[in-house]
């Protein structure tokens, strides 16, 4: 699938020791990949880095230079291990300051709820100077945007609410559509003709994903993805014809 | 947690458009993070890259220069989108050749099973020249190792079997132990004293992970991780004392 001026790309930087240690299974990558595609943005790279300032700075700077948008998840909050805002500020060469609107909002909220606006809670309003708030319907503490970098929470419920708020700020390109065709013809048999179909349809990406141990037996999902609906249709039809030529059945044919 | 000569590190490079599109949820990262730690290797970085040769080459070369070990998942198989072996060969400046042992084994297996040893199936024996096989109990097609890079399947059942075969080849350092202490004291209240405890125990990493919407209500897991058992114990005890000082209850205290 070749890039064009309509191609809008993104990267995700997942920040957190708990993901690397395997204690927590990331739940944001797949959500973001799908959600971005719905607005015409293609997720092209993901990095998972530990809670170490230099690592976060290096990853954010590498990714923001290369992709239209960068999203970070994790490391915003009141505790000592929440160092994402200061790290992103450093990546941009900006000071980390208390965002005046966020500060006033949290100050009022804690006062109204009879809780102390502790130094730790004030930390949740620290952002790179000039950052724009990314509000959300779930948490009083906002995410933020600096240039093409969106900083979001790691907790999935909050991350999803922040992404909803970020969506209207994104300039989308063409949406990638998909067609998923299932069969029991094995990869070793279909690989040759499938490769020929890929060559005939360079504007579509064709992926082959075998699965094992399913209740109905083993099988393969052949997934065509393209921003060009006509190319997608034609490539999918060629795959259906290929499966029948090989004496197989088409188990599913699902467009997404 | 400071590094020492006993610190053995690893990175994971997940190769696959289906992970970036969100069609498939990765199931290998958390497994590998935990599995590596059991043999004294710390997973420090993960990158997810698309099925594009230049991207794979760049990621593998960046990671293998920096970490003791690199593991890749995905992109080994018979279809046109399985380009990991050739890409890893290119990263090492080696030719991709049919591994003679793997070739002979697959040739025999397909003959014994009355199936054709197709060109596509022969592709599964393509590896960088000089690669060492990483066998597995699940699939006839092996993974392989080149220097400090282990190339594994993306299908979780096969990846896990290959990792079991790779384990004896790893030189482990100190194992990171953990202690997870649960409480309902909120982060905004505990963050100050918790930060002080982190300063007192620089040989332990303390993470704070809030959760929301659980049946029993919201809460926070405080996770201490260290290669030093005495430091881990003392830091954990300090956290338990802190929770009680703040008038809270310790919900869990689990060592791992």
Interface residues (C-beta under 8 A of the other chain):
Chain A: X14 X16 X17 X18 X19 X20 X21 X22 X23 X24 X25 X26 X29 X30 X31 X32 X33 X34 X35 X37 X42 X43 X44 X45 X46 X47 X48 X49 X50 X51 X55 X77 X78 X79 X80 X81 X82 X115 X116 X118 X119 X120 X121 X123 X155 X157 X158 X176 X178 X187 X188 X189 X190 X191 X192 X194 X195 X198 X205 X206 X207 X208 X209 X210 X211 X212 X213 X223 X225
Chain B: X14 X16 X17 X18 X19 X20 X21 X22 X23 X24 X25 X26 X29 X30 X31 X32 X33 X34 X35 X37 X42 X43 X44 X45 X46 X47 X48 X49 X50 X51 X55 X77 X78 X79 X80 X81 X82 X115 X116 X118 X119 X120 X121 X123 X155 X157 X158 X176 X178 X187 X188 X189 X190 X191 X192 X194 X195 X198 X205 X206 X207 X208 X209 X210 X211 X212 X213 X223 X225
